[in-house]
Every structure is written in C-alpha cells, then in structure tokens.
C-alpha cells in the first residue's frame, strides 16, 4: 500500500478544497484569482467569502467566475467563449439541464454566455440576429444584478449599430455610461461616436471623440479610450471621403502604439482596411487586414473581423482560392461559416 506524507495529505485536501470552491478570475494585471464562496453578485461587484472573510471585487476587473458543482457543459461554454468559438459555446449550453443550475450565479452565467455568444456570432457575420436580440433583451430584463450587466449593455448597443437601429444603440450606451467607473463613461462616449460614424453623422461623432480625448482622466483605462477615440476621428475622415488623410492618421497611430498591444493594433489595421475598402482600393485593404491576420491574431474578435473581410475582398479581386482558404480557417478556428 502506498504511504503518504503529512505534506502530501495536506496538499490533497487543499487541492480538493480549491476544486470545490467558487472562483473569480481577474482581468490580466488586476490581481490573482480569488477562491471561496460567492455570496453576493450585483452589477457593480462580486462578494466572496474567503474562509470567513468577505472580499469584494469590482465587476469591471473581473474576467470570469466559476462555481462549485456547475455542470460540465457550462464550463465548456465559458472556455469556448474565452477562445471566441461562439457556436461551440451555444452548442455546449444546449446540453445544460436547467435543474443543474443550482446557484443564482450559475443561472446568470448561463444567460450571459448564451446572449453574448449569439450576439458575437452575429457581429462576426453569422448567426440569427433576431434570436441574439431576444437573448440579450431577456438578460437585460431578468439579470440586472449580474456583474455582466454593463458588458451586455455594450454588446446590445453594438448589435443595434450593426442592424442600423441607432436610436436603440444610443439608449443602451447611455445605460453603459451610468456604470460607476469613470472609464465606462468614456467607453460609452466612444461607442456613441462609433455609432454616429456608421449612422452617417460624422460631425456629431467627431464631437464625442474630441470630448473623450479632452478628458483629464489619465488612468490606463482612460488613455486607452482616448486612443480608440483617435481611431474614431480617422473614421470620421473616411466618412467625409478624406481617405488619404484617414490613412495617414491610422498609419501614424499604428506606428506610435507599439506592436505588443495586439488588441489595439488589430483595431487600427482593421480600421485601415475599412478605409482602403471604402476608398475602392481592395488590394490595399487586403494588406491591411492581413496585418491583423498575420501579426495580431491573438486579438480574436478583431481577427474574426479581419478574416471575414478578407473572405469578401479576395473574391472581389478574383482570388477565389484565397477566399476559400480564409473561409476554411474561419470554420476551423472559430466554427463560423462565411455567408
């Protein structure tokens, strides 16, 4: 019979204790994961009982939560969303039995993951928009106490922009602006500006971007929103058909940003691709989107956008072989079928 040291026994019990605990994982750079019993969830924070001591964690720094005893398909769906495999997440959630969601947090995570995955699938060019909207509205109505609430307000606004329902988008961004963290107000203003760009109201959009840039908040989160607002100003130039100025501005932003920020660089190069495409320069647009594909694919959401646009552009310049290759990669990497 194998003998165990006291240290080994202690380690086994400690490991089992972690496995049986609820868990809150922070955004990168925001702290170590917290394990214990999640005892309260609101739109603003999650409270965890850690061995008798309450620890409050602000919702804006939380990446994910997981729960003791949660059904395996819920865990699978969460992991699929993290990896931007939205259809895989939806398929996993279809296997969740309602009676296995024994905690309110589990139910909220289920509703969030379903709404988020369906919306992101539509935003990537697939999925059913009406179905996604229904799930988002159900969440916003029934799960106001979820720490995902403000994030879903943003996603709903983004979906409304894609559907051309700008008034609905603006109402959702207005709710986002009421979040208790200053950077969320800036984020909402940037999103509002982007909506106005797509609505054809470049002058109004420019005012919103300039408001963000003029903010005296110098936190890293605020500085990021200011950088995105600068991209928005370049898109205003695109809307005004000042394509050369827009391209120069976006290229300057790319040079100054630093290649280590893949998420931001992907957004810049996708915006550059859009500028070239609207200027009827499809080959230049291809090169811009290929920057995202080759150099910044770690930014999964922007990578999906780049691949989706590349699938159209390759066809536009009569390279159907390359278009087919991109479509296959979208299916293999993200389980997204090109329409």
Residue pairs with C-beta under 8 A, 6 or more apart in sequence:
4 12
18 35
20 68
20 69
21 35
21 36
21 37
21 68
22 35
22 36
22 37
22 38
22 48
22 65
22 66
22 67
22 68
22 105
23 33
23 34
23 35
23 65
23 66
23 67
24 33
24 34
24 35
24 38
24 46
24 48
24 57
24 62
24 64
24 65
25 33
25 62
25 63
25 64
25 65
25 66
26 32
26 33
26 34
26 57
26 61
26 62
26 63
27 61
27 62
27 63
28 63
30 61
31 61
34 48
34 50
34 55
34 57
35 48
35 50
36 48
36 49
36 50
36 51
36 55
37 48
37 49
37 68
38 46
38 47
38 48
38 49
38 65
38 67
38 103
38 105
39 47
39 48
39 49
39 54
40 46
40 47
41 47
41 65
41 104
41 105
41 108
41 145
41 146
41 147
42 59
42 145
42 147
43 59
43 144
43 145
43 146
43 147
43 149
43 150
43 179
44 58
44 59
44 147
44 179
44 180
45 56
45 57
45 58
45 59
45 147
46 56
46 57
46 59
46 62
46 65
46 147
47 54
47 55
47 56
47 57
48 54
48 55
48 57
49 55
58 181
59 147
59 148
59 150
60 150
60 179
60 181
60 183
60 184
62 147
64 78
64 82
65 105
65 109
65 147
66 75
66 78
67 103
67 105
67 106
67 109
69 102
69 103
70 100
70 101
70 103
70 106
70 109
71 96
71 97
71 100
71 101
71 106
73 92
73 93
73 95
73 96
74 92
74 93
74 96
74 101
74 106
74 109
74 110
74 113
76 88
76 89
76 92
77 88
77 89
77 90
77 92
77 93
77 96
77 110
77 113
77 117
78 89
78 109
78 113
80 86
80 88
80 89
80 92
80 117
81 89
81 113
81 116
81 117
81 120
83 300
84 120
84 300
84 301
84 303
84 304
84 334
85 334
85 335
86 117
86 118
86 120
86 121
86 124
86 127
86 334
86 335
86 336
87 117
87 121
87 126
87 127
87 334
87 335
87 336
88 335
89 113
89 117
90 114
90 117
90 118
90 121
93 110
93 113
93 114
93 117
96 110
101 107
101 110
108 143
108 145
108 146
108 148
109 148
111 135
111 138
111 139
111 142
111 143
111 146
112 139
112 143
112 146
112 148
112 151
112 152
114 135
115 132
115 135
115 136
115 138
115 139
115 152
115 155
116 148
116 151
116 152
116 155
118 127
118 128
118 131
118 132
118 135
118 136
119 127
119 132
119 135
119 136
119 155
119 156
119 158
119 159
120 155
120 301
121 127
121 132
121 336
122 128
122 129
122 132
122 159
122 162
123 158
123 159
123 162
124 301
124 304
124 305
124 308
124 334
124 336
125 308
125 336
125 338
125 339
126 336
126 337
126 339
129 159
129 162
129 163
132 159
133 156
133 159
133 163
136 152
136 155
136 156
136 159
137 156
139 146
139 148
139 152
140 149
140 152
140 153
140 156
143 149
143 152
146 152
150 175
150 176
150 179
150 184
153 172
153 173
153 175
153 176
154 172
154 173
154 176
154 187
154 188
154 191
156 168
156 169
156 172
157 168
157 169
157 170
157 172
157 173
157 176
157 191
157 195
158 169
158 191
160 166
160 168
160 169
160 172
161 169
161 194
161 195
161 198
166 195
166 196
166 198
166 199
169 191
169 195
170 192
170 195
173 188
173 191
173 192
173 195
174 188
176 184
176 187
176 188
176 191
177 184
177 185
177 188
177 189
179 185
179 188
181 221
182 217
182 219
182 222
183 217
183 219
183 221
183 222
183 224
183 225
186 212
186 215
186 217
186 221
186 222
186 225
186 226
187 225
189 208
189 211
189 212
189 225
189 229
190 208
190 209
190 212
190 225
190 228
190 229
190 232
192 208
193 204
193 205
193 206
193 208
193 209
193 212
193 229
193 232
194 205
194 232
194 235
195 205
196 202
196 204
196 205
196 208
197 205
197 232
197 235
197 236
197 239
200 239
202 236
202 239
202 240
205 232
205 235
205 236
205 239
206 233
206 236
208 229
208 232
209 229
209 230
209 232
209 233
209 236
210 229
210 233
212 225
212 226
212 229
213 226
213 229
213 230
213 233
215 222
215 225
215 226
224 264
227 253
227 257
227 264
228 264
228 267
230 249
230 253
231 250
231 253
231 267
231 268
231 271
233 249
234 246
234 249
234 250
234 253
234 271
234 275
235 246
235 271
235 274
235 275
237 243
237 245
237 246
237 249
238 246
238 274
238 275
238 278
238 279
243 275
243 276
243 278
243 279
246 275
247 272
247 275
247 276
247 279
250 268
250 271
250 272
250 275
251 272
253 268
254 265
254 268
254 269
254 272
257 264
257 265
257 268
259 265
259 295
262 295
262 296
262 297
262 298
262 299
263 296
263 298
263 299
263 302
265 291
265 292
265 295
265 296
265 299
266 292
266 296
266 299
266 302
266 303
266 306
267 299
267 302
269 288
269 289
269 291
269 292
269 296
269 306
270 288
270 289
270 292
270 302
270 305
270 306
270 309
272 288
272 291
273 285
273 286
273 288
273 289
273 292
273 306
273 309
274 285
274 309
275 288
276 282
276 284
276 285
276 288
277 285
277 309
277 313
282 313
282 316
282 317
283 317
285 309
285 313
286 310
286 313
286 314
286 317
289 306
289 307
289 309
289 310
289 313
290 306
290 310
292 299
292 302
292 303
292 305
292 306
293 303
293 306
293 307
293 310
296 302
296 303
297 303
300 334
304 330
304 334
304 336
307 326
307 329
307 330
308 330
308 336
308 338
310 322
310 323
310 326
311 323
311 326
311 327
311 330
311 338
312 323
314 320
314 322
314 323
314 326
315 323
326 338
327 337
327 338
330 336
330 337
330 338
331 337
331 338
